[in-house]
Amino acid sequence: MNRRRLHAAGAVVAAAFMAGGLRQPGHLRQAGGGQETRKSAHCKSSAAGSRTRCRPCRPQRSGLEQQKTSLEQQQADLRKQVDALEQQKAQLLTASQQTLSQYDSLVRNLTEEVKKGELQVRQYKDMLTVDVAEQLFFDSGRANLKDTGKAVLKKVGDALKGYEDKVIRIVGHTDNVPISKSAQKVFPSNWELSVARATNVVRYLQEVGIPPERMIASGRAEYQPIAENDTPEGRKKNRRIEITLVDRNAAQEAAPAR
């Protein structure tokens, strides 16, 4: 009888212990809950701190991206400039080679006259100039072309016909000796004489087949000498007719606006 009661009581105690083991005591649940709460708060605080630390980086990153875009644009612009300069360089090289070829061709066509000293061919940048001595074309103080001058001028005109991309500029020059009194009735000064001579050369070149729209006539009198006027030799050099081939585009840019 006693054994049965003891056995029953033990079973009750064991059942109660097992039932109590399935649930934590209140103070433990509260302690565990506090740890979870602190852990959750800590995580939230860390995340908020991380976001707080990243906020100042955003403007800096945006500024760097703008600088990058600006540098890339500058690089593209510089590349375009380099390409344009390379193209200009190629064009200048081609133009220089073409001018040199034209110079050689002009000299070949006028070889005899150059050897005789009747004229001189000069090259300056992209311009070719034929200098003809005044005494070959004109008598002193006169503007009418001599027959000897016409023969040479015809050959010069034939040599210039092929340069259709060029404008032909004819300029008359004199020395600094004043016009004689007898000639002043026709040419009051060296200005009028130099212009009249250039104009007569243009008219003759037109007669031999050069289109008039390709030619320009002007006079410089004694104001563009190539030698000193103190000696007869220097004055002889200054009395000349310059026939210059000028690039058509350059001539149009130099022309006065209409």
LINKAZI-V617605 format. One record per residue. N is the residue number from 1. SS is DSSP state (h for helix, s for strand, l for the rest). PHI is phi in whole degrees, -180 to 180 (999 if undefined). Layout:
{{N SS PHI} {N SS PHI}}
This chain:
{{1 l 999} {2 h -63} {3 h -60} {4 h -64} {5 h -64} {6 h -63} {7 h -65} {8 h -66} {9 h -64} {10 h -63} {11 h -64} {12 h -64} {13 h -63} {14 h -63} {15 h -64} {16 h -65} {17 h -66} {18 h -66} {19 h -64} {20 h -69} {21 h -71} {22 l -75} {23 l -127} {24 l -75} {25 l -63} {26 h -60} {27 h -69} {28 h -73} {29 h -61} {30 h -66} {31 h -65} {32 h -61} {33 h -62} {34 h -66} {35 h -64} {36 h -62} {37 h -63} {38 h -65} {39 h -64} {40 h -64} {41 h -64} {42 h -62} {43 h -63} {44 h -64} {45 h -65} {46 h -64} {47 h -63} {48 h -64} {49 h -64} {50 h -63} {51 h -63} {52 h -64} {53 h -68} {54 h -81} {55 h -58} {56 h -65} {57 h -75} {58 h -62} {59 h -62} {60 h -64} {61 h -64} {62 h -63} {63 h -64} {64 h -65} {65 h -65} {66 h -65} {67 h -62} {68 h -61} {69 h -62} {70 h -64} {71 h -65} {72 h -65} {73 h -67} {74 h -62} {75 h -62} {76 h -65} {77 h -65} {78 h -63} {79 h -64} {80 h -64} {81 h -63} {82 h -62} {83 h -63} {84 h -66} {85 h -66} {86 h -63} {87 h -66} {88 h -62} {89 h -60} {90 h -64} {91 h -66} {92 h -65} {93 h -64} {94 h -63} {95 h -65} {96 h -64} {97 h -65} {98 h -67} {99 h -63} {100 h -63} {101 h -63} {102 h -66} {103 h -62} {104 h -61} {105 h -65} {106 h -66} {107 h -64} {108 h -62} {109 h -70} {110 l -118} {111 h -58} {112 h -62} {113 h -67} {114 h -67} {115 h -63} {116 h -75} {117 l 81} {118 l -76} {119 s -154} {120 s -137} {121 s -108} {122 s -124} {123 s -121} {124 s -137} {125 l 54} {126 l -102} {127 s -115} {128 s -119} {129 s -127} {130 s -107} {131 s -95} {132 s -116} {133 s -65} {134 h -61} {135 h -67} {136 h -74} {137 h -99} {138 l -134} {139 l -81} {140 l -60} {141 l 75} {142 l -123} {143 l -120} {144 l -78} {145 l -68} {146 l -81} {147 h -62} {148 h -63} {149 h -69} {150 h -64} {151 h -63} {152 h -68} {153 h -65} {154 h -63} {155 h -67} {156 h -63} {157 h -61} {158 h -62} {159 h -72} {160 h -92} {161 l -62} {162 l -74} {163 l -94} {164 l -71} {165 l -86} {166 s -115} {167 s -99} {168 s -100} {169 s -106} {170 s -110} {171 s -126} {172 s -93} {173 s -131} {174 l -130} {175 l -86} {176 l -97} {177 l -76} {178 l -63} {179 l -64} {180 l -64} {181 l -62} {182 l -67} {183 l -89} {184 l -67} {185 l -65} {186 l -98} {187 l -126} {188 l -59} {189 l -152} {190 h -66} {191 h -59} {192 h -64} {193 h -65} {194 h -66} {195 h -69} {196 h -62} {197 h -66} {198 h -63} {199 h -66} {200 h -67} {201 h -65} {202 h -61} {203 h -62} {204 h -71} {205 h -62} {206 h -66} {207 h -65} {208 l -89} {209 l 114} {210 l -90} {211 l -58} {212 h -63} {213 h -69} {214 h -91} {215 s -118} {216 s -134} {217 s -113} {218 s -155} {219 s -130} {220 s -118} {221 s 52} {222 l -97} {223 l -94} {224 l -141} {225 l -74} {226 l -113} {227 l -151} {228 l -70} {229 l -90} {230 l -81} {231 l -126} {232 h -60} {233 h -66} {234 h -66} {235 h -65} {236 h -64} {237 h -67} {238 h -73} {239 l -82} {240 s -155} {241 s -118} {242 s -100} {243 s -117} {244 s -118} {245 s -89} {246 s -121} {247 s -57} {248 h -60} {249 h -64} {250 h -65} {251 h -66} {252 h -69} {253 h -67} {254 h -79} {255 l -69} {256 l -67} {257 l -70} {258 l -95}}
